[in-house]
Amino acid sequence: MKKLAAWLNSETFQGMALMFGVLILAGLLWGPRVLGGKAPLSIVLTLMKSGWASLMDYVVAHAIPCLVPAFFIAGAIGVFVSQASVMRYFGAHVKPWLSYSVASVSGAVLAVCSCTVLPIFTGIYKRGAGLGPAVAFLYSGPAINVLAVIYSARLLGIKIGVARAVGAVLFSVVIGLVMAFIFRDEEREKVKAAAHLSLPQEERKGWITLVFFLVLFFILITMASHRYLMAAGLLVILAAILKGFHTKDDVKEWMVSTWYFVKLITPWLLVGVFVAGAIKVLLPPEVVTRWVGGNSLMANFLASFIGALMYFATLTEVPIIKALTQLGMGQGPALALLLAGPALSLPNMLVIRKVMGTKKALIYISLVVVMATISGMVFGKYFA
């Protein structure tokens, strides 16, 4: 009973209760306009059914094949990657050209969504990475996906495919630099702390750690692409590496670290997926299309804002945007949605706030939405 009472008084429970309260209130106020005047109880039930359907789809189709491997990667970063290694490439003291180059192109090899990238980002950030490079990685992870860029070019046209690729790389660097500048005093303190920090030397050989993480990342990629037989073979290789080069205590520490990230991220993530699914009922495609036709400031902003709220699994944003453009969505808003949607989602925002704090999360989210809006307007006017 004490644990239950403590959880009911926790920030997590109170935040979730507030979210559900706002969702139901919005449904009761806006629902009758888009649901044909349904009764209040019917509106609430419709919202709950849509949210539950999205949650089940996410758990089965995305959480198990994508998020579970990502949690194990995050736990491994916390145990097997020394703080010195993280600081060498992502530390606040590292030369910007190196740290931002590594962070901004990292997404090219990771076919992950805005939620799957969170455990990996959290692991890097908690190990002492500078705010700017960590944020650049957070954006680039789901945004600079080679498969998604190629798919966008084939389905939506070469211009929008190239614009997505260029915009995503620039976004990750610019957003990271702006975040680092805004919180420069905090970053200076981090640099001073790192200068006086005595970091232990790595006990195991670097090539062992490198192979270990390569296998983990390939497991993530093969699971995400539903190549389960290949993933099973990689698991056998992983087991051999653990048995040959790691102790039982290493593995136990890895599991404890992984469980820490599961507890930190999962509650907000699942609630966010549920609420995002419920919101779809209140924002049907025909309503969205009416708002984001043309290339006005409002159309581009709404496309960025709505994209930031909705959850898109890897690659699913492309056919959705294709359908919306066929219904009349402008090319500028389409790019704005492509740049904001994959990198952000309501579940993603909730976890970012939990990890970085409210102020940093709000600034990061605002930067993504504003830059996506501007990019959409420029593209729609000069290149569409």
C-alpha positions as CSV (number, residue, x, y, z in Angstrom):
1,M,0.0,0.0,0.0
2,K,2.9,2.4,0.8
3,K,4.3,1.9,-2.7
4,L,0.9,2.5,-4.3
5,A,0.4,5.6,-2.2
6,A,3.9,6.9,-3.2
7,W,3.2,6.3,-6.9
8,L,-0.2,8.1,-6.7
9,N,1.6,11.1,-5.2
10,S,4.4,10.9,-7.8
11,E,5.0,13.4,-10.6
12,T,4.6,10.6,-13.1
13,F,1.0,9.7,-12.0
14,Q,0.0,13.3,-11.6
15,G,1.3,14.2,-15.1
16,M,-0.5,11.2,-16.6
17,A,-3.7,12.0,-14.9
18,L,-3.5,15.6,-16.2
19,M,-2.9,14.3,-19.7
20,F,-6.0,12.1,-19.6
21,G,-8.0,14.9,-18.1
22,V,-7.1,17.3,-20.9
23,L,-7.7,14.6,-23.5
24,I,-11.2,13.9,-22.2
25,L,-12.0,17.6,-21.9
26,A,-10.8,18.2,-25.5
27,G,-12.9,15.3,-26.7
28,L,-16.0,16.6,-25.0
29,L,-15.5,20.1,-26.4
30,W,-14.3,19.3,-29.9
31,G,-15.6,15.8,-30.4
32,P,-19.2,16.7,-31.3
33,R,-17.9,18.8,-34.3
34,V,-15.9,16.0,-35.9
35,L,-17.9,12.9,-34.7
36,G,-21.3,13.9,-35.9
37,G,-22.8,15.0,-32.6
38,K,-22.2,11.8,-30.6
39,A,-23.2,11.6,-27.0
40,P,-20.4,12.5,-24.4
41,L,-20.0,8.9,-23.2
42,S,-19.8,7.7,-26.8
43,I,-17.1,10.3,-27.6
44,V,-15.0,9.2,-24.6
45,L,-15.3,5.5,-25.5
46,T,-14.3,6.3,-29.1
47,L,-11.2,8.1,-27.8
48,M,-10.3,5.2,-25.5
49,K,-10.8,2.6,-28.3
50,S,-8.6,4.6,-30.7
51,G,-5.9,5.1,-28.1
52,W,-6.0,1.4,-27.1
53,A,-5.7,0.3,-30.7
54,S,-2.7,2.5,-31.3
55,L,-1.1,1.3,-28.1
56,M,-1.6,-2.4,-29.0
57,D,-0.3,-1.7,-32.6
58,Y,2.8,0.0,-31.1
59,V,3.5,-2.8,-28.6
60,V,3.2,-5.6,-31.1
61,A,4.6,-4.0,-34.2
62,H,7.2,-1.6,-32.8
63,A,8.0,-1.9,-29.1
64,I,9.0,-5.6,-29.3
65,P,11.1,-5.5,-32.5
66,C,12.5,-2.0,-32.1
67,L,12.3,-0.6,-28.6
68,V,13.4,-3.7,-26.7
69,P,16.8,-3.9,-28.5
70,A,17.2,-0.2,-28.0
71,F,16.8,-0.6,-24.3
72,F,19.5,-3.2,-24.2
73,I,21.8,-0.9,-26.2
74,A,21.2,1.9,-23.8
75,G,21.9,-0.3,-20.8
76,A,25.1,-1.5,-22.5
77,I,26.2,2.1,-23.1
78,G,25.8,2.7,-19.4
79,V,28.0,-0.3,-18.5
80,F,30.4,-1.2,-21.3
81,V,31.1,2.2,-22.8
82,S,33.5,4.2,-20.6
83,Q,32.7,7.8,-19.8
84,A,36.0,8.6,-21.5
85,S,34.8,7.1,-24.8
86,V,31.6,9.2,-24.7
87,M,33.5,12.3,-23.8
88,R,36.0,11.7,-26.6
89,Y,33.3,12.3,-29.3
90,F,30.3,13.9,-27.6
91,G,31.8,15.8,-24.6
92,A,31.1,19.5,-24.2
93,H,34.9,20.1,-24.6
94,V,35.2,18.3,-27.9
95,K,35.8,20.4,-31.1
96,P,32.3,21.1,-32.6
97,W,33.3,19.9,-36.1
98,L,34.0,16.5,-34.7
99,S,31.2,16.1,-32.2
100,Y,28.5,17.5,-34.5
101,S,29.7,15.6,-37.5
102,V,29.5,12.3,-35.6
103,A,26.1,13.1,-34.1
104,S,24.5,14.5,-37.3
105,V,25.2,11.5,-39.5
106,S,24.6,8.8,-37.0
107,G,21.0,8.5,-38.0
108,A,22.1,7.3,-41.5
109,V,22.8,3.8,-40.1
110,L,19.9,3.6,-37.6
111,A,16.5,2.9,-39.0
112,V,14.8,4.1,-35.8
113,C,11.7,6.1,-35.0
114,S,11.4,9.1,-32.6
115,C,10.7,6.6,-29.7
116,T,13.3,4.0,-30.4
117,V,16.1,6.6,-30.4
118,L,15.2,7.7,-26.8
119,P,16.9,5.0,-24.8
120,I,20.1,5.4,-26.9
121,F,20.0,9.2,-26.5
122,T,19.4,8.9,-22.7
123,G,22.4,6.5,-22.4
124,I,24.7,9.0,-24.2
125,Y,23.4,12.0,-22.3
126,K,23.7,10.3,-18.9
127,R,27.3,9.3,-19.7
128,G,28.3,13.0,-19.9
129,A,27.8,14.0,-23.6
130,G,27.5,17.7,-24.3
131,L,24.0,19.0,-24.7
132,G,24.5,20.2,-28.3
133,P,25.9,16.9,-29.7
134,A,23.4,14.8,-27.7
135,V,20.5,16.9,-29.0
136,A,21.9,16.7,-32.6
137,F,22.0,12.9,-32.2
138,L,18.4,12.9,-30.8
139,Y,17.1,14.7,-33.9
140,S,19.3,12.9,-36.4
141,G,18.6,9.4,-35.2
142,P,15.0,9.2,-36.6
143,A,15.3,12.1,-39.1
144,I,18.4,11.2,-41.2
145,N,17.2,7.7,-42.1
146,V,18.7,6.6,-45.5
147,L,15.7,4.3,-46.2
148,A,13.2,7.0,-45.3
149,V,15.0,9.6,-47.5
150,I,15.1,7.2,-50.5
151,Y,11.5,6.2,-49.9
152,S,10.4,9.9,-49.7
153,A,12.2,10.6,-53.0
154,R,10.5,7.7,-54.8
155,L,7.0,8.3,-53.5
156,L,6.9,12.1,-53.1
157,G,9.4,13.2,-55.7
158,I,13.2,13.8,-55.9
159,K,13.0,17.4,-54.8
160,I,11.3,16.7,-51.5
161,G,13.6,13.7,-50.9
162,V,16.7,15.9,-51.4
163,A,15.1,18.7,-49.3
164,R,14.4,16.2,-46.5
165,A,18.0,14.9,-46.5
166,V,19.7,18.3,-46.6
167,G,17.2,19.8,-44.1
168,A,17.6,17.0,-41.6
169,V,21.4,17.2,-41.5
170,L,21.3,21.0,-41.2
171,F,18.5,20.8,-38.6
172,S,20.5,18.5,-36.3
173,V,23.6,20.7,-36.3
174,V,21.8,24.1,-36.0
175,I,19.4,22.9,-33.2
176,G,22.4,21.4,-31.3
177,L,24.4,24.6,-31.7
178,V,21.5,26.7,-30.6
179,M,20.8,24.5,-27.5
180,A,24.5,24.6,-26.6
181,F,24.5,28.4,-26.9
182,I,21.4,28.9,-24.8
183,F,22.7,26.7,-22.1
184,R,26.3,27.7,-22.5
185,D,26.9,28.5,-18.8
186,E,25.8,25.0,-17.9
187,E,28.0,23.6,-20.7
188,R,31.0,25.5,-19.3
189,E,30.5,24.0,-15.9
190,K,30.3,20.6,-17.6
191,V,33.7,21.3,-19.3
192,K,35.3,22.4,-16.0
193,A,33.9,19.3,-14.3
194,A,35.3,17.1,-17.0
195,A,38.7,18.7,-16.8
196,H,39.0,17.8,-13.1
197,L,37.4,14.4,-13.5
198,S,39.7,11.4,-13.2
199,L,38.3,8.9,-15.7
200,P,39.2,5.2,-15.3
201,Q,40.9,3.4,-18.1
202,E,39.0,0.9,-20.1
203,E,39.6,-2.6,-18.8
204,R,38.7,-4.6,-21.9
205,K,40.1,-4.2,-25.4
206,G,38.4,-1.6,-27.6
207,W,37.8,-4.0,-30.5
208,I,35.8,-6.3,-28.2
209,T,33.5,-3.4,-27.3
210,L,33.3,-2.3,-30.9
211,V,32.2,-5.8,-32.1
212,F,29.8,-6.1,-29.2
213,F,28.0,-2.9,-30.1
214,L,28.0,-3.6,-33.8
215,V,26.2,-6.9,-33.1
216,L,23.7,-5.1,-30.9
217,F,23.0,-2.4,-33.5
218,F,22.6,-5.0,-36.3
219,I,20.2,-6.9,-34.0
220,L,18.2,-3.6,-33.7
221,I,18.2,-3.1,-37.5
222,T,17.3,-6.7,-38.3
223,M,14.5,-6.8,-35.8
224,A,13.2,-3.5,-37.0
225,S,13.1,-4.9,-40.6
226,H,11.5,-8.1,-39.3
227,R,14.4,-10.3,-40.3
228,Y,14.0,-12.5,-37.3
229,L,16.1,-15.4,-38.5
230,M,19.1,-13.2,-39.1
231,A,18.5,-11.6,-35.7
232,A,18.5,-15.1,-34.1
233,G,21.9,-15.7,-35.6
234,L,23.2,-12.4,-34.3
235,L,21.9,-13.3,-30.8
236,V,24.1,-16.5,-30.9
237,I,27.1,-14.4,-31.8
238,L,26.2,-12.0,-29.0
239,A,26.0,-14.9,-26.5
240,A,29.4,-16.1,-27.6
241,I,30.9,-12.7,-27.1
242,L,29.4,-12.4,-23.6
243,K,30.6,-15.9,-22.6
244,G,34.1,-15.4,-24.0
245,F,34.9,-11.8,-22.9
246,H,32.5,-10.8,-20.1
247,T,31.8,-12.1,-16.6
248,K,28.5,-12.9,-15.0
249,D,28.8,-9.7,-13.0
250,D,29.2,-7.7,-16.2
251,V,26.0,-9.3,-17.6
252,K,24.1,-8.7,-14.3
253,E,25.2,-5.0,-14.3
254,W,24.0,-4.7,-17.9
255,M,20.6,-6.1,-17.0
256,V,20.3,-3.7,-14.1
257,S,21.3,-0.7,-16.3
258,T,18.8,-1.8,-19.0
259,W,16.0,-2.1,-16.4
260,Y,16.8,1.5,-15.2
261,F,16.1,2.8,-18.7
262,V,13.0,0.7,-19.0
263,K,11.5,2.2,-15.8
264,L,12.6,5.7,-16.8
265,I,11.2,5.8,-20.3
266,T,8.4,3.2,-20.7
267,P,5.5,4.7,-18.7
268,W,5.6,8.1,-20.4
269,L,6.2,6.4,-23.8
270,L,3.1,4.1,-23.6
271,V,0.9,6.8,-22.3
272,G,2.0,9.2,-25.0
273,V,1.3,6.5,-27.7
274,F,-2.2,6.0,-26.2
275,V,-3.0,9.8,-26.2
276,A,-1.5,10.3,-29.7
277,G,-3.8,7.5,-31.0
278,A,-6.8,9.1,-29.3
279,I,-6.0,12.5,-30.9
280,K,-6.3,10.9,-34.3
281,V,-10.1,10.7,-33.7
282,L,-10.2,14.5,-33.1
283,L,-8.0,15.3,-36.1
284,P,-9.3,13.2,-39.1
285,P,-7.3,13.5,-42.4
286,E,-10.0,15.6,-44.1
287,V,-9.8,18.2,-41.3
288,V,-6.0,18.3,-41.4
289,T,-6.0,18.6,-45.2
290,R,-8.3,21.6,-45.0
291,W,-5.9,23.3,-42.6
292,V,-2.6,22.6,-44.5
293,G,-3.5,23.3,-48.1
294,G,-1.4,25.9,-49.9
295,N,1.8,27.3,-48.5
296,S,0.8,29.9,-45.9
297,L,2.6,30.5,-42.6
298,M,-0.3,28.9,-40.8
299,A,-0.5,25.9,-43.0
300,N,3.2,25.2,-42.5
301,F,3.1,25.8,-38.8
302,L,0.1,23.5,-38.4
303,A,1.8,20.8,-40.4
304,S,4.9,21.1,-38.2
305,F,2.8,21.2,-35.0
306,I,0.5,18.3,-35.8
307,G,3.5,16.3,-37.1
308,A,5.3,16.9,-33.8
309,L,2.4,15.6,-31.8
310,M,1.7,12.5,-33.9
311,Y,3.7,9.2,-33.6
312,F,5.1,7.9,-36.9
313,A,6.8,4.5,-37.0
314,T,9.8,4.3,-39.2
315,L,8.9,4.9,-42.9
316,T,5.1,5.2,-42.2
317,E,5.1,9.0,-42.4
318,V,5.8,8.8,-46.2
319,P,2.6,7.0,-47.4
320,I,0.6,9.1,-44.9
321,I,1.9,12.3,-46.4
322,K,1.5,11.0,-49.9
323,A,-2.2,10.4,-49.2
324,L,-2.5,13.9,-47.7
325,T,-0.9,15.5,-50.7
326,Q,-3.3,13.7,-52.9
327,L,-6.1,15.2,-50.9
328,G,-4.7,18.7,-51.4
329,M,-1.9,19.2,-48.9
330,G,0.7,21.7,-50.1
331,Q,4.3,20.7,-50.9
332,G,5.7,23.1,-48.2
333,P,3.6,21.7,-45.4
334,A,4.4,18.2,-46.6
335,L,8.2,18.9,-46.1
336,A,7.4,20.6,-42.8
337,L,5.6,17.5,-41.6
338,L,8.5,15.3,-42.9
339,L,11.0,17.3,-40.9
340,A,9.1,17.6,-37.7
341,G,7.0,14.4,-37.6
342,P,9.7,11.6,-37.6
343,A,11.9,13.4,-35.1
344,L,9.1,14.3,-32.6
345,S,6.0,12.8,-31.2
346,L,4.0,13.2,-28.1
347,P,5.6,10.1,-26.4
348,N,9.0,11.4,-27.5
349,M,8.3,14.8,-25.9
350,L,7.2,13.4,-22.6
351,V,10.4,11.3,-22.3
352,I,12.7,14.2,-23.4
353,R,11.1,16.3,-20.6
354,K,11.8,13.5,-18.1
355,V,15.4,13.2,-19.2
356,M,16.5,16.8,-19.9
357,G,14.0,18.9,-17.9
358,T,11.0,21.0,-18.9
359,K,12.9,24.1,-20.0
360,K,15.3,22.3,-22.3
361,A,12.6,20.1,-23.7
362,L,10.3,23.1,-24.5
363,I,13.2,24.9,-26.3
364,Y,14.1,21.8,-28.3
365,I,10.6,21.1,-29.4
366,S,10.0,24.8,-30.3
367,L,13.2,24.9,-32.4
368,V,12.1,21.8,-34.3
369,V,8.7,23.2,-35.0
370,V,9.9,26.7,-36.0
371,M,12.7,25.4,-38.2
372,A,10.4,22.9,-39.9
373,T,7.8,25.7,-40.5
374,I,10.4,28.0,-42.1
375,S,11.9,25.3,-44.2
376,G,8.4,24.3,-45.5
377,M,7.6,27.9,-46.5
378,V,10.9,28.3,-48.3
379,F,10.6,25.0,-50.1
380,G,7.0,25.6,-51.0
381,K,7.7,29.0,-52.5
382,Y,11.0,28.4,-54.3
383,F,11.4,24.7,-55.1
384,A,8.0,23.0,-55.2
